[in-house]
Every structure is written in C-alpha cells, then in structure tokens.
Amino acid sequence: MSSRPEPARGRYLADEVGRLAGVPGTTIGQWARRGYIPSSHSEANPRVYCYQDVAEAMVVHELFVQGVGRRAVRATVIRLRQELDTPWPLQKADLLVPAGRAPGRPARSVVVDSGESQMDVVAGHPVLAGLDLVGVVSDLSRGGWAARTIPITHIEVDPGRLSGRPVIKGRRVSAELVAELAATTQGVDTLKHDYGLSGPEIEDARRWWHEARRLAGAERR
C-alpha cells in the first residue's frame, strides 16, 4: 500500500527562497527550470515554492559547494525522484560526496548510500570510500544558510508560522520586520516595549537579515 503524499507546506517566492538557501532569487529560478528543485505551489511565473522546495535548494547549494558538477546533480535528482517517488528526494536520501577521485570514477559525482551499498549515480558502480555530505536540511529550521555562516540562536523557520517566514523563535513575529524596525532607536524601543522582545532577539534578527541579504546578493551558480 502506498503512503499518503507529503503535503507541501509554507509559501515562498524565489527571492525568499534565495535568502534562506543562500543564493540569489534568480539562481533559484534557474534551478527550478533545470529541474534541480520543484516549485510545488506553482510552475507559472511567478513560481511559488514550499518549505520542502527550500530544503531541496539548500542541499543543491551544498552539493555545488562540495564541487559536484551540474550533470551529477541533475542525474541524482532524476534517479532519486524515480526511486523514492517524491518531488523532494535530496532531503530523504543518504547522499555522499566522494572525497577524492578514485580509479574509474569521475570527479564531482554524487553517491547514494542505501545502507548496504554505495552507488555512484553518474558512473553507475559501487564506491568504496566517501566523504559524508554535510546535513543542511536541519539548518533551514534555524534560519537557513545564514545560520551556517553566523552564530544565531533566536531565529526559526516553521512552515506552520507566518507561511514559513523566518520569525523570532517561539513567536509569530517576522525576523524581517524586527530587523527593519531595529534600524532606528524608536523602532528598538517599540520592539522591546510593544512586542516584548529582548536585546539578543532583536540583534539576532538584525544580524540574520543582513547576512541573508548578503548571501542572496552574492554571485552563485
């Protein structure tokens, strides 16, 4: 008996996905058109993405950081979608990125670890040793790619809160709103007295917003 399909959660436009995945919004659109990630809510312009799509984008970003080639990423996504019967296979599979080039195996490949064997997706044969791909999906709940580059503790991303927008942990207060209000002394006072936020919460929101925008503005693939 087949399991019920996982519902798409949260709603994001490309720029919002980019801020969480650490790449420009234009890159997110390119990844969707090339089939690396889906835009689960809408494939028409403007594409609308879900929380799971954002997690896929973070894994794709990490694969590129690890030096994996585009051909290997695409081959991995296609194969895993067929095998796992889900539009979001990267966050469900055990992936490895080979640490170095072994005889008979091309560099920049992706390996699927089934628990019993390791198979090179591109070359199609077993791999004897590899470097574990850093798990990045869990970082999405802590603020996305920015949480990997700066220390923040008061930001969370929950698809059940504000349609998945980054918020102050445990509250329905947008981190973006907090960062914008924190730009002025009057705004900081409002956040403390009207919203009941602490100094560290405000500072984390400000730092997260600055870093997320910086990452999204950098040139990526």
C-alpha positions in Angstrom: 0.0 0.0 0.0 1.5 3.4 -1.0 1.9 6.0 1.7 0.0 9.3 1.5 1.9 12.0 -0.3 3.5 14.6 2.0 1.7 17.9 1.8 3.6 21.0 0.6 4.0 23.4 3.5 4.7 27.1 3.5 4.7 29.5 0.6 7.7 31.4 -0.8 8.7 33.4 -3.8 12.1 33.0 -5.4 13.8 35.9 -3.6 12.5 34.5 -0.2 13.8 31.0 -1.1 17.2 32.6 -2.1 17.6 34.3 1.2 17.0 31.0 3.1 19.1 28.9 0.7 22.0 31.4 0.5 21.8 32.2 -3.3 20.2 34.9 -5.4 16.5 34.6 -6.3 17.5 34.4 -10.0 19.5 31.3 -9.2 16.5 29.7 -7.6 14.5 30.3 -10.7 17.3 28.7 -12.8 17.5 25.7 -10.6 13.7 25.2 -10.9 13.8 25.5 -14.7 16.6 23.0 -14.9 14.8 20.5 -12.7 17.1 20.6 -9.7 14.2 21.7 -7.4 10.5 21.9 -7.8 8.2 24.9 -7.4 5.5 22.9 -5.8 2.8 25.5 -5.5 3.1 27.0 -8.9 5.2 26.5 -12.0 3.8 29.5 -13.7 5.5 32.9 -13.3 6.0 33.9 -10.6 6.9 30.5 -9.4 5.7 29.7 -5.8 7.7 27.4 -3.7 7.1 25.4 -0.5 9.2 24.7 2.6 10.3 21.3 1.2 11.5 23.1 -2.0 13.6 25.4 0.1 15.2 22.4 1.8 16.0 20.9 -1.6 17.6 24.1 -2.7 19.8 24.1 0.4 21.0 20.6 -0.5 21.7 21.6 -4.1 23.7 24.6 -2.9 25.7 22.3 -0.6 26.4 19.9 -3.5 27.8 22.7 -5.6 29.9 24.0 -2.6 31.3 20.4 -2.4 32.3 20.7 -6.1 29.7 18.4 -7.5 29.0 19.1 -11.2 25.7 20.1 -12.6 25.4 16.8 -14.6 25.8 14.8 -11.4 23.3 16.9 -9.5 20.7 16.5 -12.2 21.3 12.8 -12.6 20.9 12.4 -8.8 17.7 14.3 -8.6 16.1 12.4 -11.6 17.2 9.0 -10.2 16.1 9.6 -6.7 12.7 11.1 -7.7 12.0 7.8 -9.6 13.3 5.6 -6.8 11.7 7.4 -3.9 8.6 8.6 -5.7 8.7 12.1 -4.2 9.3 15.6 -5.6 11.8 16.2 -2.7 14.3 13.3 -2.9 17.5 15.0 -1.8 16.4 15.6 1.8 15.3 12.0 2.1 18.2 10.1 0.7 21.6 9.3 2.2 24.0 11.2 0.0 27.8 11.1 -0.1 30.2 13.2 -2.0 33.5 11.3 -2.7 36.4 12.9 -1.0 38.7 12.4 -4.0 38.9 10.9 -7.4 39.2 7.1 -7.4 40.2 4.9 -10.4 37.3 4.5 -12.8 35.1 7.1 -11.2 34.7 10.7 -12.5 35.3 13.5 -10.1 32.4 15.7 -8.8 30.0 12.9 -8.6 27.2 12.1 -6.1 26.8 8.8 -4.3 23.6 7.3 -3.0 24.1 5.2 0.1 21.4 2.5 0.5 22.8 1.2 3.8 24.0 -2.0 2.1 26.0 -0.5 -0.7 27.1 2.8 -2.2 26.4 3.6 -5.8 27.9 6.4 -7.9 24.9 8.0 -9.6 26.9 9.1 -12.6 29.3 6.2 -13.2 26.8 3.5 -12.0 29.1 1.4 -9.9 29.9 1.0 -6.2 32.1 3.4 -4.3 34.5 2.1 -1.7 35.0 5.3 0.3 33.5 8.7 0.5 33.0 11.9 2.5 29.6 12.3 4.2 27.6 15.2 2.7 27.1 17.7 5.4 23.4 17.6 6.6 21.9 21.0 5.8 18.2 20.4 5.9 18.1 20.8 9.6 19.7 24.2 9.3 16.7 25.5 7.5 14.7 25.4 10.7 17.4 27.6 12.4 17.3 30.3 9.8 18.6 28.7 6.6 22.0 29.2 5.1 22.7 32.3 7.2 22.5 30.0 10.3 25.5 28.2 8.9 27.7 31.3 8.5 26.9 33.3 11.6 26.0 32.3 15.2 22.3 33.0 15.8 20.0 31.3 18.3 16.8 33.3 18.3 15.6 32.7 14.7 13.5 29.8 13.5 11.7 28.8 10.3 8.5 26.9 10.8 6.1 26.3 7.8 3.3 26.4 10.3 4.1 30.0 11.3 3.6 33.0 9.0 3.6 30.7 6.0 7.2 29.7 6.7 8.7 33.2 7.1 11.7 33.4 9.5 10.5 34.5 12.9 11.7 35.1 16.4 11.8 31.7 18.0 8.6 30.8 19.7 6.8 33.9 18.4 4.8 34.9 15.4 7.0 38.0 14.8 8.8 38.2 11.4 12.5 38.5 11.7 12.5 40.8 8.7 10.1 43.2 10.4 12.2 43.1 13.6 15.3 43.9 11.6 13.7 46.8 9.8 12.3 48.3 13.0 15.6 47.9 14.7 17.2 50.3 12.2 16.1 53.2 14.5 16.2 53.9 18.2 12.5 54.4 18.2 12.0 51.1 16.5 14.1 49.3 19.0 12.0 50.8 21.8 8.9 49.6 20.1 10.2 46.1 19.7 11.1 46.0 23.4 8.0 47.6 24.9 5.2 46.7 22.5 6.5 43.3 21.2 8.3 42.3 24.4 11.5 41.3 22.6 14.8 41.1 24.3 18.0 42.7 23.1 19.6 39.4 21.9 16.4 38.5 20.0 16.5 41.9 18.2 20.2 41.7 17.5 19.8 38.1 16.1 17.0 39.3 13.7 19.1 42.2 12.6 22.2 40.1 12.0 20.2 37.3 10.3 18.5 39.8 7.9 21.8 41.4 7.0 23.5 38.0 6.4 20.6 36.5 4.5 20.5 39.5 2.1 24.3 39.5 1.7 24.3 35.8 0.7 21.4 36.3 -1.7 23.2 39.1 -3.4 26.4 37.2 -3.9 27.1 35.6 -7.3 26.4 31.9 -7.4 25.7 29.3 -9.9 
